[in-house]
Amino acid sequence: MIPGGGQPNMQQLLQQAQKMQQDLARAQEELANTEVDGQAGGGLVKATVTGAGELRGLVIDPKAVDPEDTETLADLVVAAVQAANENAQALQQQKLGPLAQGLGGGGIPGLPF
């Protein structure tokens, strides 16, 4: 029960929600500007993605290129991109996890987070 029988301070709740939304937007922008790497084949293929999961770069060592076996190269590329995306997801959890917990896990109805 709320002391005095009053309602929660809606202005204060809205200010908290706005701050959380700003913090979330700042964290998402930081993720979009942070690059993480993943590799496969002992480093023969390296992929770089943003913290938001956007592929930014792909480096393929010439030793990984066999014109007779493009399937292995394709597998290495997929594995490197997946590894980079896993690293991006870990970074997202690190950056956004505390913010989601601050929202009570389920967010606030009507707000885009």
C-alpha positions in Angstrom: 0.0 0.0 0.0 1.2 3.5 -0.8 1.7 5.7 2.3 -1.1 8.3 2.6 -3.3 6.3 0.1 -1.9 8.3 -2.8 -0.9 7.2 -6.3 2.7 6.7 -7.3 4.4 9.8 -8.5 3.7 9.5 -12.3 6.1 12.3 -13.1 8.9 10.5 -11.3 8.0 7.2 -13.1 8.0 8.9 -16.5 11.3 10.5 -15.8 12.8 7.1 -14.8 11.3 5.6 -18.0 12.8 8.4 -20.1 16.2 8.0 -18.5 16.1 4.2 -19.1 15.1 4.8 -22.7 17.9 7.3 -23.2 20.4 4.8 -21.6 19.1 2.1 -23.9 19.4 4.3 -27.0 23.0 5.2 -26.0 23.9 1.6 -25.4 22.4 0.6 -28.8 24.4 3.3 -30.5 27.5 2.2 -28.8 26.9 -1.4 -29.9 26.4 -0.2 -33.5 29.8 1.5 -33.4 31.7 -1.3 -31.7 33.3 -4.0 -33.9 33.9 -7.5 -32.8 35.7 -10.4 -34.6 35.2 -14.0 -35.1 37.4 -16.5 -36.9 37.4 -20.1 -38.3 39.9 -22.5 -39.6 42.6 -21.4 -37.1 42.3 -17.9 -38.4 42.2 -18.6 -42.1 38.8 -16.7 -42.2 38.1 -13.7 -40.0 34.8 -11.9 -39.9 34.1 -8.5 -38.3 30.6 -7.5 -37.2 29.3 -4.6 -35.2 27.9 -5.2 -31.7 24.5 -5.0 -33.4 25.4 -7.9 -35.7 26.0 -6.1 -39.0 28.8 -7.7 -41.0 31.5 -5.1 -41.6 34.5 -7.1 -42.9 35.7 -10.5 -44.1 39.3 -11.5 -44.5 40.2 -14.7 -46.2 43.7 -16.0 -46.1 44.8 -17.2 -49.6 45.7 -20.6 -48.1 41.9 -21.1 -47.5 41.1 -20.7 -51.2 41.0 -24.0 -53.1 39.2 -23.7 -56.4 38.5 -27.4 -56.3 36.9 -27.1 -52.8 34.7 -24.0 -52.5 32.4 -25.8 -50.0 35.0 -25.8 -47.3 35.7 -22.1 -47.9 32.0 -21.4 -47.6 31.8 -23.4 -44.4 34.7 -21.4 -43.0 33.1 -18.1 -43.9 29.8 -19.2 -42.3 31.6 -20.3 -39.2 33.6 -17.1 -38.9 30.5 -15.0 -39.2 28.6 -17.1 -36.7 31.5 -16.8 -34.2 31.6 -13.0 -34.7 27.8 -12.8 -34.2 28.1 -14.9 -31.0 30.7 -12.4 -29.8 28.3 -9.6 -30.7 25.5 -11.2 -28.8 27.7 -11.5 -25.7 28.6 -7.8 -26.0 24.8 -7.0 -26.3 24.1 -9.0 -23.1 26.9 -7.1 -21.4 25.7 -3.7 -22.5 21.9 -4.2 -22.6 21.4 -6.8 -19.9 21.6 -4.4 -17.0 19.2 -2.0 -18.7 16.6 -4.8 -19.3 16.9 -5.8 -15.7 16.3 -2.2 -14.7 13.0 -2.4 -16.7 11.8 -5.3 -14.6 12.6 -7.7 -17.5 9.3 -7.1 -19.3 9.6 -3.4 -20.1 6.9 -0.8 -19.6 3.7 -1.2 -21.6 3.4 1.4 -24.4 7.1 2.2 -24.5 9.4 0.8 -27.3 11.7 -1.2 -25.0 
